[in-house]
Amino acid sequence: MPQMSVSELNKKLKSKNYSSLYYFYGKDIMSVELYTKTLIKKLVSDDDAVYNFHKFNGKDIDLSEFSEAVEALPMFAPYVCITVNDLNAEDLSADEINFMLKILKDVPETTVIIFYNTAIDICGGKKAPTAKNKKIVDCIEKIGDVCEFTIKTPLELSKQIVATVEKNGSSISSSNAAYIAELCLSDNMLILGEIAKLTSYAQGREITREDIDSLVSKQVNSSAFDLSKAVVSFNKKKALLLLDELFYQRAEPIAVLAAISMSFMDLYRASLAVVRGIHPSDVVADFSYKANRKFAVDYAFRDCRKINIKHLRKCIKILADTDSALKSSKTDGRILLEKAIVQMVSEKD
């Protein structure tokens, strides 16, 4: 069966239609952990966990012990539940993989195995799992359920943020919830930390945009996006203040420059797309934008009309020259970046 969506997985779990095998992975680590814990609770009660719940660390898994656990019968409960965390098949030999596949193809009806990854990338930085990991995933896909938890967009996360804020005793508008997600680059771990901070500060009242701007720690990419907007608007004072804010966060000059350059490349791509009548979704697909940066493309389409392509090219050239200077010169990185910002804001066509 093909990989299932998160909504399909939800339906199956609610109907108690459990599979014998599950494989959870993806960049949304919090969701991977949440669904793993939820499934464990549904399968094994706390009272039965001593005899019917087995945990294995994929980094040093003993396949013989794993095989014995799979074959064990449940004691006074309907299921034996087994979890395997962070198994990277690339670390296994061919014989070990074949043994693992043999185990997975013959799982008893009373056993449920959950593979979940929270600290490894089975795709090795690419879109699809690596060769050895794919063997495990393909095997489970034919028998059980495989679900990839991708990072959600700010709009998708806004409902979740609104619900969490309300659960904590405060309220927030959908637009401000999406704004928090943007500032946190759709990172669930960061979002939960910021929600805890904001709801504690609000003490039951509605969380405002001013609260968010005052308390939420902006990520480098998010601040760099605001900085690029200031440059596009030729607002020198704001651009330099934002740059100062980035250095206050102790961001490395190279990381700051990379984030600013990425924002300007977004603007440049959007400008060319507007001229040629290309839709934002096509830009997202053509340049393989991640889910937590799709909003940057929409904003780039909105803001690129404020600056002509010729000046964008100049800005990108200034940023490229600054990159070379940062990597080859002994001049302080902050000075080089301030010089670049002043040049970009001043050279208006």
NORURUR-V34381 format. One line per field, one symbol per residue. psi: psi as a letter, one per 20 degrees, with the letter a starting at -180 (. if undefined). Layout:
BEGIN
psi->???
END
This chain:
BEGIN
psi->qrqqrhhhgggghhiknqrhpqoprrimhhhggghghggghhhprhhihghjppppohhkpohghggghhiqqqokqhqpppqoplooiiiqrhhhghgghgghilpqhjpppopqpijqoiikiahqqrgghhggghghhhgcppppoqprrhghigggggggghhjjarqqhhhghgghghjkkohggghghgggghhghlirpprhhgghhhpoqrghghhghghghghjkngggghghghhghhjkqpghhggggghghhhgggggghgghjkpqhhhggghjlprhjjhhhgghhhgihiiqrhghgggghgghghhgghhiiqjqphgggggggggghhhmp.
END
